[in-house]
Amino acid sequence: MVVIEGMIETECPSGCWFIVNDATGSIYVDILPSNFVIPQERGEDAKVYGEVVVKDGDPMIIGKMVQISGEIYQ
C-alpha cells in the first residue's frame, strides 16, 4: 500500500475518480473499484491510501481510502 498527499486538481462529476498533484507530479486515482465515491472537493488537499497499478503504460492508484479535511471515505 502507498500513501500520497496532494491537492485534488480534477474530479469526476460523480466522485469516482480524481487527479491529485503532490508538487512532484500528478497521478490518476480511481476509487470506483473500491465501491465508494467522494464529494466534489476540487482544490482541497487529500491523503490517498491505495495500490499503484499500471494501465496502458501509465501508473495510477486504486484508492482504498481517502482523507479530506478530516473526513475519511472508504
MODELLER restraints for C-alpha pairs under 7 A, 6 or more apart:
rsr = mdl.restraints
at = mdl.atoms
rsr.add(forms.Gaussian(group=physical.xy_distance, feature=features.Distance(at['CA:1:A'], at['CA:49:A']), mean=6.71, stdev=0.5))
rsr.add(forms.Gaussian(group=physical.xy_distance, feature=features.Distance(at['CA:1:A'], at['CA:50:A']), mean=5.36, stdev=0.5))
rsr.add(forms.Gaussian(group=physical.xy_distance, feature=features.Distance(at['CA:1:A'], at['CA:51:A']), mean=5.15, stdev=0.5))
rsr.add(forms.Gaussian(group=physical.xy_distance, feature=features.Distance(at['CA:2:A'], at['CA:49:A']), mean=5.74, stdev=0.5))
rsr.add(forms.Gaussian(group=physical.xy_distance, feature=features.Distance(at['CA:2:A'], at['CA:50:A']), mean=5.49, stdev=0.5))
rsr.add(forms.Gaussian(group=physical.xy_distance, feature=features.Distance(at['CA:2:A'], at['CA:51:A']), mean=6.01, stdev=0.5))
rsr.add(forms.Gaussian(group=physical.xy_distance, feature=features.Distance(at['CA:3:A'], at['CA:47:A']), mean=6.87, stdev=0.5))
rsr.add(forms.Gaussian(group=physical.xy_distance, feature=features.Distance(at['CA:3:A'], at['CA:48:A']), mean=5.51, stdev=0.5))
rsr.add(forms.Gaussian(group=physical.xy_distance, feature=features.Distance(at['CA:3:A'], at['CA:49:A']), mean=4.58, stdev=0.5))
rsr.add(forms.Gaussian(group=physical.xy_distance, feature=features.Distance(at['CA:3:A'], at['CA:50:A']), mean=6.62, stdev=0.5))
rsr.add(forms.Gaussian(group=physical.xy_distance, feature=features.Distance(at['CA:4:A'], at['CA:47:A']), mean=5.72, stdev=0.5))
rsr.add(forms.Gaussian(group=physical.xy_distance, feature=features.Distance(at['CA:4:A'], at['CA:48:A']), mean=5.32, stdev=0.5))
rsr.add(forms.Gaussian(group=physical.xy_distance, feature=features.Distance(at['CA:4:A'], at['CA:49:A']), mean=6.82, stdev=0.5))
rsr.add(forms.Gaussian(group=physical.xy_distance, feature=features.Distance(at['CA:5:A'], at['CA:22:A']), mean=5.92, stdev=0.5))
rsr.add(forms.Gaussian(group=physical.xy_distance, feature=features.Distance(at['CA:5:A'], at['CA:46:A']), mean=5.62, stdev=0.5))
rsr.add(forms.Gaussian(group=physical.xy_distance, feature=features.Distance(at['CA:5:A'], at['CA:47:A']), mean=4.35, stdev=0.5))
rsr.add(forms.Gaussian(group=physical.xy_distance, feature=features.Distance(at['CA:5:A'], at['CA:48:A']), mean=6.28, stdev=0.5))
rsr.add(forms.Gaussian(group=physical.xy_distance, feature=features.Distance(at['CA:6:A'], at['CA:20:A']), mean=5.69, stdev=0.5))
rsr.add(forms.Gaussian(group=physical.xy_distance, feature=features.Distance(at['CA:6:A'], at['CA:21:A']), mean=5.05, stdev=0.5))
rsr.add(forms.Gaussian(group=physical.xy_distance, feature=features.Distance(at['CA:6:A'], at['CA:22:A']), mean=4.05, stdev=0.5))
rsr.add(forms.Gaussian(group=physical.xy_distance, feature=features.Distance(at['CA:6:A'], at['CA:45:A']), mean=5.35, stdev=0.5))
rsr.add(forms.Gaussian(group=physical.xy_distance, feature=features.Distance(at['CA:6:A'], at['CA:46:A']), mean=5.57, stdev=0.5))
rsr.add(forms.Gaussian(group=physical.xy_distance, feature=features.Distance(at['CA:6:A'], at['CA:47:A']), mean=6.72, stdev=0.5))
rsr.add(forms.Gaussian(group=physical.xy_distance, feature=features.Distance(at['CA:7:A'], at['CA:20:A']), mean=5.37, stdev=0.5))
rsr.add(forms.Gaussian(group=physical.xy_distance, feature=features.Distance(at['CA:7:A'], at['CA:21:A']), mean=5.29, stdev=0.5))
rsr.add(forms.Gaussian(group=physical.xy_distance, feature=features.Distance(at['CA:7:A'], at['CA:22:A']), mean=6.50, stdev=0.5))
rsr.add(forms.Gaussian(group=physical.xy_distance, feature=features.Distance(at['CA:7:A'], at['CA:43:A']), mean=5.82, stdev=0.5))
rsr.add(forms.Gaussian(group=physical.xy_distance, feature=features.Distance(at['CA:7:A'], at['CA:44:A']), mean=5.46, stdev=0.5))
rsr.add(forms.Gaussian(group=physical.xy_distance, feature=features.Distance(at['CA:7:A'], at['CA:45:A']), mean=4.26, stdev=0.5))
rsr.add(forms.Gaussian(group=physical.xy_distance, feature=features.Distance(at['CA:7:A'], at['CA:46:A']), mean=5.99, stdev=0.5))
rsr.add(forms.Gaussian(group=physical.xy_distance, feature=features.Distance(at['CA:8:A'], at['CA:18:A']), mean=6.71, stdev=0.5))
rsr.add(forms.Gaussian(group=physical.xy_distance, feature=features.Distance(at['CA:8:A'], at['CA:19:A']), mean=5.82, stdev=0.5))
rsr.add(forms.Gaussian(group=physical.xy_distance, feature=features.Distance(at['CA:8:A'], at['CA:20:A']), mean=4.49, stdev=0.5))
rsr.add(forms.Gaussian(group=physical.xy_distance, feature=features.Distance(at['CA:8:A'], at['CA:21:A']), mean=6.51, stdev=0.5))
rsr.add(forms.Gaussian(group=physical.xy_distance, feature=features.Distance(at['CA:8:A'], at['CA:41:A']), mean=6.95, stdev=0.5))
rsr.add(forms.Gaussian(group=physical.xy_distance, feature=features.Distance(at['CA:8:A'], at['CA:42:A']), mean=5.10, stdev=0.5))
rsr.add(forms.Gaussian(group=physical.xy_distance, feature=features.Distance(at['CA:8:A'], at['CA:43:A']), mean=5.28, stdev=0.5))
rsr.add(forms.Gaussian(group=physical.xy_distance, feature=features.Distance(at['CA:8:A'], at['CA:44:A']), mean=5.72, stdev=0.5))
rsr.add(forms.Gaussian(group=physical.xy_distance, feature=features.Distance(at['CA:8:A'], at['CA:45:A']), mean=6.24, stdev=0.5))
rsr.add(forms.Gaussian(group=physical.xy_distance, feature=features.Distance(at['CA:8:A'], at['CA:46:A']), mean=6.69, stdev=0.5))
rsr.add(forms.Gaussian(group=physical.xy_distance, feature=features.Distance(at['CA:9:A'], at['CA:19:A']), mean=5.58, stdev=0.5))
rsr.add(forms.Gaussian(group=physical.xy_distance, feature=features.Distance(at['CA:9:A'], at['CA:20:A']), mean=5.69, stdev=0.5))
rsr.add(forms.Gaussian(group=physical.xy_distance, feature=features.Distance(at['CA:9:A'], at['CA:21:A']), mean=6.59, stdev=0.5))
rsr.add(forms.Gaussian(group=physical.xy_distance, feature=features.Distance(at['CA:9:A'], at['CA:42:A']), mean=5.82, stdev=0.5))
rsr.add(forms.Gaussian(group=physical.xy_distance, feature=features.Distance(at['CA:9:A'], at['CA:43:A']), mean=6.00, stdev=0.5))
rsr.add(forms.Gaussian(group=physical.xy_distance, feature=features.Distance(at['CA:10:A'], at['CA:18:A']), mean=5.51, stdev=0.5))
rsr.add(forms.Gaussian(group=physical.xy_distance, feature=features.Distance(at['CA:10:A'], at['CA:19:A']), mean=5.26, stdev=0.5))
rsr.add(forms.Gaussian(group=physical.xy_distance, feature=features.Distance(at['CA:10:A'], at['CA:42:A']), mean=6.06, stdev=0.5))
rsr.add(forms.Gaussian(group=physical.xy_distance, feature=features.Distance(at['CA:11:A'], at['CA:17:A']), mean=6.03, stdev=0.5))
rsr.add(forms.Gaussian(group=physical.xy_distance, feature=features.Distance(at['CA:11:A'], at['CA:18:A']), mean=4.15, stdev=0.5))
rsr.add(forms.Gaussian(group=physical.xy_distance, feature=features.Distance(at['CA:11:A'], at['CA:19:A']), mean=6.46, stdev=0.5))
rsr.add(forms.Gaussian(group=physical.xy_distance, feature=features.Distance(at['CA:11:A'], at['CA:42:A']), mean=6.43, stdev=0.5))
rsr.add(forms.Gaussian(group=physical.xy_distance, feature=features.Distance(at['CA:12:A'], at['CA:18:A']), mean=6.02, stdev=0.5))
rsr.add(forms.Gaussian(group=physical.xy_distance, feature=features.Distance(at['CA:15:A'], at['CA:37:A']), mean=4.93, stdev=0.5))
rsr.add(forms.Gaussian(group=physical.xy_distance, feature=features.Distance(at['CA:15:A'], at['CA:38:A']), mean=4.87, stdev=0.5))
rsr.add(forms.Gaussian(group=physical.xy_distance, feature=features.Distance(at['CA:15:A'], at['CA:39:A']), mean=5.81, stdev=0.5))
rsr.add(forms.Gaussian(group=physical.xy_distance, feature=features.Distance(at['CA:15:A'], at['CA:40:A']), mean=6.44, stdev=0.5))
rsr.add(forms.Gaussian(group=physical.xy_distance, feature=features.Distance(at['CA:16:A'], at['CA:30:A']), mean=6.43, stdev=0.5))
rsr.add(forms.Gaussian(group=physical.xy_distance, feature=features.Distance(at['CA:16:A'], at['CA:31:A']), mean=5.49, stdev=0.5))
rsr.add(forms.Gaussian(group=physical.xy_distance, feature=features.Distance(at['CA:16:A'], at['CA:32:A']), mean=5.04, stdev=0.5))
rsr.add(forms.Gaussian(group=physical.xy_distance, feature=features.Distance(at['CA:16:A'], at['CA:37:A']), mean=4.86, stdev=0.5))
rsr.add(forms.Gaussian(group=physical.xy_distance, feature=features.Distance(at['CA:16:A'], at['CA:38:A']), mean=6.87, stdev=0.5))
rsr.add(forms.Gaussian(group=physical.xy_distance, feature=features.Distance(at['CA:17:A'], at['CA:29:A']), mean=5.56, stdev=0.5))
rsr.add(forms.Gaussian(group=physical.xy_distance, feature=features.Distance(at['CA:17:A'], at['CA:30:A']), mean=4.45, stdev=0.5))
rsr.add(forms.Gaussian(group=physical.xy_distance, feature=features.Distance(at['CA:17:A'], at['CA:31:A']), mean=5.70, stdev=0.5))
rsr.add(forms.Gaussian(group=physical.xy_distance, feature=features.Distance(at['CA:17:A'], at['CA:32:A']), mean=6.92, stdev=0.5))
rsr.add(forms.Gaussian(group=physical.xy_distance, feature=features.Distance(at['CA:18:A'], at['CA:28:A']), mean=5.99, stdev=0.5))
rsr.add(forms.Gaussian(group=physical.xy_distance, feature=features.Distance(at['CA:18:A'], at['CA:29:A']), mean=5.35, stdev=0.5))
rsr.add(forms.Gaussian(group=physical.xy_distance, feature=features.Distance(at['CA:18:A'], at['CA:30:A']), mean=6.75, stdev=0.5))
rsr.add(forms.Gaussian(group=physical.xy_distance, feature=features.Distance(at['CA:19:A'], at['CA:26:A']), mean=6.42, stdev=0.5))
rsr.add(forms.Gaussian(group=physical.xy_distance, feature=features.Distance(at['CA:19:A'], at['CA:27:A']), mean=5.51, stdev=0.5))
rsr.add(forms.Gaussian(group=physical.xy_distance, feature=features.Distance(at['CA:19:A'], at['CA:28:A']), mean=4.48, stdev=0.5))
rsr.add(forms.Gaussian(group=physical.xy_distance, feature=features.Distance(at['CA:19:A'], at['CA:29:A']), mean=5.86, stdev=0.5))
rsr.add(forms.Gaussian(group=physical.xy_distance, feature=features.Distance(at['CA:20:A'], at['CA:26:A']), mean=5.47, stdev=0.5))
rsr.add(forms.Gaussian(group=physical.xy_distance, feature=features.Distance(at['CA:20:A'], at['CA:27:A']), mean=5.62, stdev=0.5))
rsr.add(forms.Gaussian(group=physical.xy_distance, feature=features.Distance(at['CA:20:A'], at['CA:28:A']), mean=6.64, stdev=0.5))
rsr.add(forms.Gaussian(group=physical.xy_distance, feature=features.Distance(at['CA:21:A'], at['CA:27:A']), mean=6.61, stdev=0.5))
rsr.add(forms.Gaussian(group=physical.xy_distance, feature=features.Distance(at['CA:27:A'], at['CA:60:A']), mean=5.90, stdev=0.5))
rsr.add(forms.Gaussian(group=physical.xy_distance, feature=features.Distance(at['CA:28:A'], at['CA:60:A']), mean=5.10, stdev=0.5))
rsr.add(forms.Gaussian(group=physical.xy_distance, feature=features.Distance(at['CA:28:A'], at['CA:61:A']), mean=6.32, stdev=0.5))
rsr.add(forms.Gaussian(group=physical.xy_distance, feature=features.Distance(at['CA:29:A'], at['CA:60:A']), mean=5.99, stdev=0.5))
rsr.add(forms.Gaussian(group=physical.xy_distance, feature=features.Distance(at['CA:29:A'], at['CA:61:A']), mean=4.72, stdev=0.5))
rsr.add(forms.Gaussian(group=physical.xy_distance, feature=features.Distance(at['CA:29:A'], at['CA:62:A']), mean=5.88, stdev=0.5))
rsr.add(forms.Gaussian(group=physical.xy_distance, feature=features.Distance(at['CA:29:A'], at['CA:63:A']), mean=6.03, stdev=0.5))
rsr.add(forms.Gaussian(group=physical.xy_distance, feature=features.Distance(at['CA:30:A'], at['CA:61:A']), mean=6.24, stdev=0.5))
rsr.add(forms.Gaussian(group=physical.xy_distance, feature=features.Distance(at['CA:30:A'], at['CA:62:A']), mean=5.01, stdev=0.5))
rsr.add(forms.Gaussian(group=physical.xy_distance, feature=features.Distance(at['CA:30:A'], at['CA:63:A']), mean=5.85, stdev=0.5))
rsr.add(forms.Gaussian(group=physical.xy_distance, feature=features.Distance(at['CA:31:A'], at['CA:37:A']), mean=6.51, stdev=0.5))
rsr.add(forms.Gaussian(group=physical.xy_distance, feature=features.Distance(at['CA:31:A'], at['CA:62:A']), mean=5.87, stdev=0.5))
rsr.add(forms.Gaussian(group=physical.xy_distance, feature=features.Distance(at['CA:31:A'], at['CA:63:A']), mean=4.81, stdev=0.5))
rsr.add(forms.Gaussian(group=physical.xy_distance, feature=features.Distance(at['CA:31:A'], at['CA:64:A']), mean=6.77, stdev=0.5))
rsr.add(forms.Gaussian(group=physical.xy_distance, feature=features.Distance(at['CA:34:A'], at['CA:63:A']), mean=6.95, stdev=0.5))
rsr.add(forms.Gaussian(group=physical.xy_distance, feature=features.Distance(at['CA:34:A'], at['CA:64:A']), mean=5.97, stdev=0.5))
rsr.add(forms.Gaussian(group=physical.xy_distance, feature=features.Distance(at['CA:36:A'], at['CA:74:A']), mean=5.90, stdev=0.5))
rsr.add(forms.Gaussian(group=physical.xy_distance, feature=features.Distance(at['CA:38:A'], at['CA:73:A']), mean=6.68, stdev=0.5))
rsr.add(forms.Gaussian(group=physical.xy_distance, feature=features.Distance(at['CA:45:A'], at['CA:68:A']), mean=6.29, stdev=0.5))
rsr.add(forms.Gaussian(group=physical.xy_distance, feature=features.Distance(at['CA:46:A'], at['CA:66:A']), mean=6.68, stdev=0.5))
rsr.add(forms.Gaussian(group=physical.xy_distance, feature=features.Distance(at['CA:46:A'], at['CA:67:A']), mean=5.63, stdev=0.5))
rsr.add(forms.Gaussian(group=physical.xy_distance, feature=features.Distance(at['CA:46:A'], at['CA:68:A']), mean=4.77, stdev=0.5))
rsr.add(forms.Gaussian(group=physical.xy_distance, feature=features.Distance(at['CA:47:A'], at['CA:66:A']), mean=5.69, stdev=0.5))
rsr.add(forms.Gaussian(group=physical.xy_distance, feature=features.Distance(at['CA:47:A'], at['CA:67:A']), mean=5.07, stdev=0.5))
rsr.add(forms.Gaussian(group=physical.xy_distance, feature=features.Distance(at['CA:47:A'], at['CA:68:A']), mean=6.65, stdev=0.5))
rsr.add(forms.Gaussian(group=physical.xy_distance, feature=features.Distance(at['CA:48:A'], at['CA:63:A']), mean=6.40, stdev=0.5))
rsr.add(forms.Gaussian(group=physical.xy_distance, feature=features.Distance(at['CA:48:A'], at['CA:65:A']), mean=6.05, stdev=0.5))
rsr.add(forms.Gaussian(group=physical.xy_distance, feature=features.Distance(at['CA:48:A'], at['CA:66:A']), mean=4.65, stdev=0.5))
rsr.add(forms.Gaussian(group=physical.xy_distance, feature=features.Distance(at['CA:48:A'], at['CA:67:A']), mean=6.57, stdev=0.5))
rsr.add(forms.Gaussian(group=physical.xy_distance, feature=features.Distance(at['CA:49:A'], at['CA:63:A']), mean=5.81, stdev=0.5))
rsr.add(forms.Gaussian(group=physical.xy_distance, feature=features.Distance(at['CA:49:A'], at['CA:64:A']), mean=5.64, stdev=0.5))
rsr.add(forms.Gaussian(group=physical.xy_distance, feature=features.Distance(at['CA:49:A'], at['CA:65:A']), mean=5.15, stdev=0.5))
rsr.add(forms.Gaussian(group=physical.xy_distance, feature=features.Distance(at['CA:49:A'], at['CA:66:A']), mean=6.29, stdev=0.5))
rsr.add(forms.Gaussian(group=physical.xy_distance, feature=features.Distance(at['CA:50:A'], at['CA:61:A']), mean=6.02, stdev=0.5))
rsr.add(forms.Gaussian(group=physical.xy_distance, feature=features.Distance(at['CA:50:A'], at['CA:62:A']), mean=5.41, stdev=0.5))
rsr.add(forms.Gaussian(group=physical.xy_distance, feature=features.Distance(at['CA:50:A'], at['CA:63:A']), mean=4.27, stdev=0.5))
rsr.add(forms.Gaussian(group=physical.xy_distance, feature=features.Distance(at['CA:50:A'], at['CA:64:A']), mean=4.84, stdev=0.5))
rsr.add(forms.Gaussian(group=physical.xy_distance, feature=features.Distance(at['CA:50:A'], at['CA:65:A']), mean=6.81, stdev=0.5))
rsr.add(forms.Gaussian(group=physical.xy_distance, feature=features.Distance(at['CA:51:A'], at['CA:61:A']), mean=5.40, stdev=0.5))
rsr.add(forms.Gaussian(group=physical.xy_distance, feature=features.Distance(at['CA:51:A'], at['CA:62:A']), mean=5.26, stdev=0.5))
rsr.add(forms.Gaussian(group=physical.xy_distance, feature=features.Distance(at['CA:51:A'], at['CA:63:A']), mean=6.65, stdev=0.5))
rsr.add(forms.Gaussian(group=physical.xy_distance, feature=features.Distance(at['CA:52:A'], at['CA:59:A']), mean=6.55, stdev=0.5))
rsr.add(forms.Gaussian(group=physical.xy_distance, feature=features.Distance(at['CA:52:A'], at['CA:60:A']), mean=5.65, stdev=0.5))
rsr.add(forms.Gaussian(group=physical.xy_distance, feature=features.Distance(at['CA:52:A'], at['CA:61:A']), mean=4.51, stdev=0.5))
rsr.add(forms.Gaussian(group=physical.xy_distance, feature=features.Distance(at['CA:52:A'], at['CA:62:A']), mean=6.44, stdev=0.5))
rsr.add(forms.Gaussian(group=physical.xy_distance, feature=features.Distance(at['CA:53:A'], at['CA:59:A']), mean=5.68, stdev=0.5))
rsr.add(forms.Gaussian(group=physical.xy_distance, feature=features.Distance(at['CA:53:A'], at['CA:60:A']), mean=5.51, stdev=0.5))
rsr.add(forms.Gaussian(group=physical.xy_distance, feature=features.Distance(at['CA:53:A'], at['CA:61:A']), mean=6.05, stdev=0.5))
rsr.add(forms.Gaussian(group=physical.xy_distance, feature=features.Distance(at['CA:54:A'], at['CA:60:A']), mean=6.07, stdev=0.5))
rsr.add(forms.Gaussian(group=physical.xy_distance, feature=features.Distance(at['CA:64:A'], at['CA:74:A']), mean=6.18, stdev=0.5))
rsr.add(forms.Gaussian(group=physical.xy_distance, feature=features.Distance(at['CA:65:A'], at['CA:73:A']), mean=5.73, stdev=0.5))
rsr.add(forms.Gaussian(group=physical.xy_distance, feature=features.Distance(at['CA:65:A'], at['CA:74:A']), mean=4.62, stdev=0.5))
rsr.add(forms.Gaussian(group=physical.xy_distance, feature=features.Distance(at['CA:66:A'], at['CA:72:A']), mean=5.81, stdev=0.5))
rsr.add(forms.Gaussian(group=physical.xy_distance, feature=features.Distance(at['CA:66:A'], at['CA:73:A']), mean=5.20, stdev=0.5))
rsr.add(forms.Gaussian(group=physical.xy_distance, feature=features.Distance(at['CA:66:A'], at['CA:74:A']), mean=6.58, stdev=0.5))
rsr.add(forms.Gaussian(group=physical.xy_distance, feature=features.Distance(at['CA:67:A'], at['CA:73:A']), mean=6.29, stdev=0.5))
